[in-house]
Amino acid sequence: MNAAVQFAVMPEIRPRLENVDWKAAENALDLEGSAILPALLTPDECAAMAGLYGNDEGFRSRVVMERYGFGRGEYRYFAYPLPDLVQDLRAYLYPQLAPLANQWNQRLGIETDYPADHQSFLDRCHVAEQRRPTPLLLRYGAGDYNCLHQDLYGEHVFPLQVAILLSEPGRDFTGGEFVLTEQRPRAQSRAEVAPLGQGDALIFAVHTRPVAGKKGDYRVNMRHGVSRVRSGHRHTLGVIFHDAA
């Protein structure tokens, strides 16, 4: 990979993640299907990551959302090898989330068990021909939005993913709220807006999650998207743990 595409700042991500109150994060994920890790990245790191978007090297594809009915705006999938920051986020976030992912599967009666380290999970994806990396950068301008969706790329899906807001609300853009919806059986959909600041990381359910009911756990369906950007430009880093077919 061209040196210009590599991340310019070498952050110490692992110590930051070790200082997270993971019990509180797990409780939030169990109750609401999402949890915020405040200021995981610094403003300089956010700016450096957002600045990668204009490079042609380091990405495997570019998607213009309007062409496919996904919304308006665009995003680019990183190619392997990933920038160091993205690689570290994948490697160090995954083992914190795998125990909860396994608990969710047990509660839902799903036999899949996730290994403790991310590389072992990627090996499983690659054996199933899911070899294309899925971390991505998203860019929105005024009037752009992202329709509600789920990031499913093949047979093997890790049930949690992370979005990190790289732009500063109110300064770089207005509008563009991160929206989550939850569909419970025989009920209207519930929407929630995640109040993100620059550098905040949002952990959220990819597609389904268990919810405790009077007769035991039941499955709810989750989707996520971005409301219309009113002004400016909004950049986001998406960290997805399964690769694509």
Order of alpha helices (4+ residues) and beta strands (2+ residues): alpha-alpha-beta-alpha-beta-alpha-beta-beta-alpha-alpha-beta-beta-beta-beta-beta-beta-beta-beta-beta-beta-beta
